[in-house]
Amino acid sequence: MFNNVGTIDRILRLAVGVILLYLGLNVYDGTGLGLGLDAVGMVAILSGVLGSCLLYGLLGINTRQAKGNSRL
């Protein structure tokens, strides 16, 4: 699997995913909107954990830094 999601992007995806899951499971529980928020939240969390985004791959976007360009 090709990793194309950088560190800041991963953190943002995890945070947004958790917020969407919270809204879907607690605020909009049992509604269609809640199920949609749960699905989008899970996709965001999975892409943040795995470090790979299918949409980024299709569009040719890479937010991950090359290994030789790491900052101290």
C-alpha positions in Angstrom: 0.0 0.0 0.0 1.3 3.4 -1.0 1.4 6.0 1.8 0.5 9.4 0.5 -0.8 11.1 3.7 1.5 13.3 5.7 1.7 13.6 9.5 -0.4 16.8 9.9 -3.0 15.5 7.4 -3.2 12.2 9.4 -3.8 14.0 12.7 -6.5 16.2 11.1 -8.2 13.1 9.6 -8.2 11.3 13.0 -9.6 14.4 14.8 -12.3 15.0 12.2 -13.1 11.3 12.1 -13.6 11.1 15.9 -15.8 14.2 15.8 -18.0 12.8 13.0 -18.3 9.4 14.8 -19.3 11.2 18.0 -21.9 13.2 16.2 -23.2 10.2 14.3 -23.4 7.9 17.4 -24.7 10.4 20.0 -26.2 13.5 18.5 -27.9 12.0 15.4 -28.3 8.5 16.6 -30.7 6.3 14.6 -31.1 8.7 11.7 -29.9 8.6 8.1 -27.6 11.5 8.8 -26.1 9.7 11.8 -25.3 6.7 9.6 -23.7 8.9 7.0 -21.6 10.7 9.6 -20.5 7.3 11.0 -19.5 6.1 7.5 -17.5 9.2 6.7 -15.9 9.3 10.1 -14.8 5.7 9.8 -13.2 6.3 6.4 -11.4 9.4 7.8 -10.1 7.4 10.7 -9.0 4.5 8.6 -7.2 6.7 6.1 -5.5 8.5 9.0 -4.4 5.3 10.7 -3.2 3.6 7.5 -1.7 6.8 6.0 -3.1 6.1 2.6 -6.0 7.9 0.8 -7.5 6.4 -2.3 -8.8 9.8 -3.5 -5.3 11.3 -3.1 -3.9 8.4 -5.2 -6.4 9.0 -8.0 -5.7 12.7 -8.1 -1.9 12.3 -7.7 -1.7 14.2 -4.4 1.0 13.3 -1.9 1.2 15.2 1.4 3.9 12.9 2.9 7.4 14.2 3.0 10.2 12.2 1.3 12.5 10.4 3.8 15.5 12.6 2.9 13.6 15.8 3.6 12.7 15.2 7.2 12.9 18.2 9.5 14.5 18.0 13.0 
